[in-house]
Amino acid sequence: MKDIPLVGREEEKKVLLNTLKSNKPELVAIYGRRRVGKTFLVRNIYKSKLNFEITGIQNGTLKEQLQNFSYRLSEYSNSRTTPIIPSNWIEAFHLLSKHLTRKKVKKHVVFIDELPWIATPRSGFLKAFDNFWNSWATKKNIVVVICGSAASWMIKKVIHNKGGLHNRVTQVINLHPFTLAETEAFFNKKKISLNRYQILQIYMSIGGIPLYLDMIEAGKSASQNIDSLCFSSKGFLRDEFTKLYSSLFTNPASHVKVIRALSSKWKGLTRDEIIRQSKLSDGGSVNRILDELIYSGFISAYVPFDKKKKDKLYRLTDEYSLFYLKFIEDSPSTKNTWVKLSQSQKWKAWSGYAFESICIKHGDLIKQALGIEAVYTEFSSFLIKGNKSKKGVQIDLIIDRNDNSINICEMKFYNGKFGLTKKYAAELRQKQIRFQEKSKTNKQLFLTMISSFGIEHNKNSIGLIDHDLTSDILF
């Protein structure tokens, strides 16, 4: 991605640029899942201002990490002598402070990437870094940026550190995947011409991860690109799933069990259901695993409408993980695999869920399209289980508004204008009735359709659909 201009990230750019103007020492913590562009962002903003940079070695020993530090310091010092390999991190940071002192610059900039790989439990790194920051860096005009893909580790060990680094972090950046608008802008910068329906298909399959999107080729359709990236024997995303979780978590097997369990149920699972389905033992470790997956952006938690906190549901919201488990894992590495799979009933079911998930992620844009961005709202879902006399009802997105109104949202991914049949219109009316009966709400209900190209207005939609929104609003 080195030749690709930086797209989006406006707030993050502002934060990093302001550290250069600051007249105080700045300690910046950046976290976000693997491949999301943390390193690219830092290097793009600071460029030639970096006085020292090191990246941790995954599964590296203490000796290897110190050796790596020594070589990097030698490069930045332009030293022609054999590098001195420090015996511990206290000595390493002493050498770094001497190197920085010799640099006659207005603002020192130090970048430590993949910190969790360096600061292993017995390495002594955090204690030494704490000493470096509090005894030397706080007296200097310096920016130290520390990055990590293991989000929960960064939050616990650095941002909420209870030791010497307590309250020392001055700026925190949680770097998220690209939105649809940023994805479109990214493709435009790369001279890739795809319409929004094609972009949606790509986003639904691999998400907004910049490195993945950087592999999309111009002149190919969404299906061709997905086929090449995910189903070719040499496709980059063919076996990315295993690498992804092992790079973030020390013992990823339990995390993957939770992900697999959640991939089986669109609406999500409760904590107890996750334990039963994944066959994990009940205990505090389950809470830790769920928190780690949430912090890392793989799953999300929500409380259904009119339910209590104990009824919280967890959903798999990482597009690539879901796509991998539904299609890639058990598919052969043959040409045009995805072209065939994308015509199946299984794809139609998955695309509906994936589109719903994307709509929920872009909830603020839905509010904007409805003209209620200034109104306080709560997003949730609604579920009534069926019985012998009545069918179950599921509403995937409820927008509960503070202006005494509720939007009941229906989301449809379709390759043209969506026409409401008489049967489907009757189902929608029944949803409204059942929701009103169960919730006992007196609020005004608005039925809102969000679809790829909008609805085909006919006698079934007149007087039923209050808002007809196309997927363009998500961009």
N, C-alpha and C positions, 0 to 999 in steps of 0.2 A: 504493500500500500504506500510505499514511500513516494511515488510519483502522483498520488491522488491528492488533490487539495482537500483541506479539512472542511467537512460539511456539517452544518448544524452546530450543536454543542455551544450555543451562544452564552448561556449562563455559566457554563464551565470555563469557557475562554475568558470571560470577564473576571471570574475568581482568580484564575492563574495570572492573568495580566496585572491585576491589582496587587498581587504579591510583589511584583517587580517595582511598583511605585511606593510600596509601604516603607515606612521608616522604622520598622521593628522587625525582629526575627520572625519568620513564618514557618510553621510546621504544617504541611498539607498532607492529609491522608486521603488517598483515592482507592476506592474499591468498586468492584463490578466483575461480572462473570468473565471467564476466559474468552478471548477473541473479541471482546467488546470495544477495544480500541484505546485502552488506558495509556499504553506506552506511546502509541502514535500521537495521542493528544498532547502528552507532556513534551515529547520531542519537537512537535510542530510549534508549540507555543514558546518554548525556551530556546530551541535551536542552538546557535553558537554560544549562548550564555551559560550552557552547562559546564561547570568546572570539574564535575566528577559524576560518573554514572556507573552503577553496577546492577547486574541482574542475577538473582539467586539461581542456583543450579538445582533442578528438581531431583530429590533423593540424593543430593550431594553430601559427602561427609564434611565434618568441620574442617579438616585439612584441605579438602578441595575448594570449599567456600573461601577460606583464607587465601589460598593460592590464587583463586580467581580475583579476589580483591587486590592482591599484590600486583598482578599483571595489569589490571585496569588502572590502578594508581600510577604505574610506570608509564602507561600510554598517555595519560593526561598530564604527566610531569615531563613528557618528552625525554625521559631518562635513557641514557645509553648504557648504563651499568646494569648488572644483574639485579633483578628486583629482590628486595628483602621480603621474605614471607613472614609475617607476624605470627607469634606463637599463640595469640588469643585476640579477642575483639577489642579489649582495652588498648592493646598495643596498636591494633589496626586503626582505631579512631584517633590515636595520638599521631600516627603517620599522616592521616587525612587532615588533621588540624594544621600540621606543619606545612603540608602541600597547599592548603587554602590560604594560609598566612602569606606564602610567597606570591600568590596571585594578586596583582594590583588591579582589582576591579571594584566597581561601584557596589555591586551586589553579588555575593556568592550564590551559586545555585547547585545543589546536590540532589541527585535522583537515585533512590534505592528502589529497584523494581523487583517484584515477586518476593517481598519481604518474608512471607510465611515459609518460603523454602529455605531462607537463610537462618531465621530465628527459631530453630528447632529447640525443644525443651532443654537440652543440656549444652547448648552452644554458648550460652552466656552473652548472646548478642543483645538482647533487650536491655540487660543490665548495663552493658558497655555503651549502648546508644543513649540510654537515659543519662549516663554520666557525661557523654559527649555533648548532649543537648544542654543540660543544666549547668555544666561547668565551663563550657566554651562557646557554644553556638548562641546562647541567649545574650551574650555580650557583643555579638557581631551583627552586621547587616547581611543576613543570610536567608535563603529559602531552602528548606529541605523538603523534598517530596517523597513520600513513601507510598508504594503501590502494592496491592495484593488482589489476587483473584478469589482467594478464600475469604469471602465477605464476612462470615461470622467470626473468623479468626481476627480479622482487622478490627471489627467492632469491639470484640471482647478484649483483645490484647493491647490495642493501641488507642482507639477512640474512647473506650470506657476503662482504660487502664487505671488500676487502683494504686499503683506504685508511683515511681518517680516521674512517669509521664502523665500523671493525673492532671487533666485540664491543660495540658501543654499543646495539644493540637489546636491550631488557630483556624484552619479551614478543612471542611469535609466535603468530598465530592463522591456521590454514588452515581457511577456512570452506567446509564441504562442503554439497552439496544436502541437502534434508530427507530423513530416513529415511521409511519407510512410516508409522511411528507418529507422526512429526511432521506428515506430510501429512494423516493422519486428524485430528489435533488442530487443524491449520490449518483444515480444512473445517468442523469442529465450531464453531470460533470465528466462522466466516463464516455459520453456520446453513445449511450445505450438507449435506443428508442423502443420503449414498451408502453402500451396503454395501461390504464389503471387496473383493468381486469386481469391483465397478465402480471402486473406487479403484485396484486393481491394473491394470486396463485403462488408466486415465489415466496412472498412473506408468510403465507399460511404454512408453507413447507419447511422453511429454514429460518424464519424470523428476521429480526432486524440486526443481526450480527454483522458488523462491517466486513470482517475477514471473509465470511461466507459470501456476502453480496459482491465482494471484490472479484469473486471467481465467475460471476455471471458474464457470459460472452455476448457481445453485440451480434446482431444478425440471426440469433437463435430465439425461438419462442420459449415461453415459460416451461412448457413440457419438455422441450429438447434440453434446456439447461438443467432442469431437475433430473432428467434421465442421466445426463453426463456426470453430474455432481454426486448423485446419490445411488445410482444403480449400476454404473460402470464399475468393473473390478478395480480400476485405478482411481475411481472418483474420490475426491477429498473427504466427502461426508459419508462415504460407505461405512467406515469404521470409526468415525469421530466420537460416537456415543461413549465407548469405553474409555477413550483417552480423556474425554471431557470430565467425567466424574472422578477418575483417578488423579487428575491434576489438581482437583479442588479439595478433596477430602482424603484424610489419612487412611481410613478404612471405609471405602466407598460402597461395599457390598450392601449394607443396610440402607443406604441412601437410594441405591438402584432398586431395591425391593419395594421401597415406598413409591418410587416413580412408576414402576411396573404396575403396582396396585392401582394407582390413580389413573393410569392410562386406560383402565378397563371401564371406568364409569364417567360419562360426560359431566354429570351434574356435580361430581365430587364425592368424597367420602368423609365420614366423621373420623375422629381419632381412633375410636374403638373398631370401626370397620377397617381402617388401615392396618391395625394390629392383627385382626383376624385374617385379612387377605394376604398380608405380607409374611405372616407367621413370625413376627417379631415378638419378643417378650415385653410385657407391659413394664413401664418404669420410666425414670427420668431421661434415659437415653433416647426414647422416642420423641419426647419434647425437644431435645437438643437437635435431633436429626431434622424434625419438621422446621424448627427455627432456622437451621443452617440452609435448608432448601429454599425457604422464603427469602432470607437475606441474599442468597445467590441468584434469585430471580427465576427459579425453576417452577415453583408452585406459589399459589396465593390462597389466602384464607378469607372466608366471609361468613357472615351470619345471615341466614335466610330471613326474608321478611316476616316480622311478627314472631321471631324465635328468640331464644335466649342464647347467651354466650356458650353454654354447654352444648348447643346444637350446631356449633361452628362446623363448616364444611371446608375441606381442602381440595383444591383443583390443580391439575397439571396445566400450567399455562406457558410452558416453554415449547414453542412451535416445533423446533427440531426434534426434541425428545419424543414428543407425541408422534410426529411423522415417522421417526425411526422405528418406534415400537409397533406402529400400525402397518407400515409398508416395507421399510428397508430391510429390517432384521431377517425376515424369512423369505425374502424375494431373491430370485436367481440373478446373477450378474450377466444378464443378456441384453442385447441391444433392443431398444424400444420397449423396455419393461414398463416404464412409467406411462408411455403413450397408451398401452393396453390397460393398465391399472386405473388410469384416470377416467376410463369410461365405465367403470364398474359401479355397482350399487354401494359397495363398501366405501368408495371414494365420495359418493354423494352424501353419505351419512357423516363421514369425517369432515368434509368441506363445510357442511352446515355448522358443526360444532366449532371448527377452526375459525370460521367467519364470526360466529357469536363471540368467541374469545377475543378476537381482534377488536370488535366493536366495544366490548367492555373495557379493554385497555385504553381505547380512545374516547372514553366517556366524556371528557371535558369538551371534545369537539361536537359530540352529540348535543350536549347542553347548549353550546354556542349556536348550533343549527336550529335549535328550538327556541332561541332567544331568551334563555333562562340562565345565562352564565353568571348573573349577579345574585341568583336565588340559591339559598342553601339547600342542598339536596343530599340524599343518601341512596347509594346504589345497592341493590340486593337481588335475590331471586325468590321464587315462590314455588312451593311444591305441595300438592295434596295427593296422597296415595289413593288409588282407586279401590273400590270394593265391588260386591256383587251387583249393586244397583247403579253405581255411578263410575264413570271412567276417571282415571287420575288426571290431574292438571299440572302442567309445568310451565312456568314463565321464567325465562332465563335472565331477563333484565327488567327490574322495576326501578323507576326513578321516582323516589318519594320526595316531593317538593314542599318547601316551607310556605308556598303561596296557596296552600289548601288544594293541591292538585297532585295527581300521580300519572306518570306515563307508563303504560304497559307496552313494552317493546317486543316486537317480533322481528327476527332477523333471518333473511333468506339470501343464500348465495346461489345465483342463477345466471345463466349465460345470455339472458335477454330480459325484457320486461316481464315481471312476474304477474301472472293472471290469477286472480282469486276465483276458485271454483265455489259453487254453491255449498258443497260439503265443508270446505275449508273456512268459508265465511261463517258458517254455523258453529264450527269449532271455536273460532275467535270470540263470537258472541257468548258462547258457553263459558269460555275462560274468564271473560269479564264478570259474568254473573256469579260464577263460583268464587272468584277472587273477592268480590264485594260481600258475598255471604260469609265467607270464612274470616276475612279481615275485619268485617263490620265497619268499614271506613265510610265516612261521610264526604270524603274528598272527591273532587271531580276527576273522573277517569278519562284519559286520552289514549286511544289506541294508536301506536306509532309503528310504522313499518320502515325498516332499514334494509334495503336490498341492493344488489349490484347495480341495476339500471333503473330502479323505480318500479312501480306497479302499473299494470295495464288497467286503466280505469274502466270499469264495467258496472253492470247493475248490482253485482255482489259487493263491490267496494264502496259504492255511493252510500253516504250516511253511516259508514262503519269505520273507515280509516280517517283518523284526524290529521295525521302527519305522514307524508310520503317522502322519505329521505333516501337518496342514493348513496352509494359508497364513496362518491366524490367528497362528501362532508368529512370523511375520515382522513382526507389528505390536507 
